Amino acid sequence: MRERLGEGEINISSKSFARKLRSNSTDAESKLWSALKNRQLGNFKFRRQAPIGKYIVDFVCHEKCLIVEVDGGQHMEASVADNDRTAWLLSHGYRVIRFWNDQVLKETDAVLEGILRCLSEKKQR
């Protein structure tokens, strides 16, 4: 069973994998989620570990087409794959912002201010 989203596909195993990721969040993801859930940041609704096309993103605000990614050390080695993923998401109307785990854990207020600033900007077409 598949749901269509443009060129990307979400299948049942992607949804199951997303559920598994939600239950195995990193410390940084958990800390950020505690500040984003229940419309706590600017009254914007976020989803976590959400499938979009063929990808699963850390956090997404569909209303503003904003994706927030929290990257650990493994992302240094996967920069080409991350660039391809980001390009695909951009081509489907999303903006993507990235923060390092360390930033989320040590500079949480600054990260939240950055996210809120992006949410408040008018979307560029």
Sequence and secondary structure as in RCSB ss.txt:
>XXXX:A:sequence
MRERLGEGEINISSKSFARKLRSNSTDAESKLWSALKNRQLGNFKFRRQAPIGKYIVDFVCHEKCLIVEVDGGQH
MEASVADNDRTAWLLSHGYRVIRFWNDQVLKETDAVLEGILRCLSEKKQR
>XXXX:A:secstr
 EEEETTEEEEHHHHHHHHHHHHT  HHHHHHHHHHGGGTTTT   EEEEEETTEEEEEEEGGGTEEEEEE THH
HHTHHHHHHHHHHHHHTT EEEEEEHHHHHH HHHHHHHHHHHHHS    
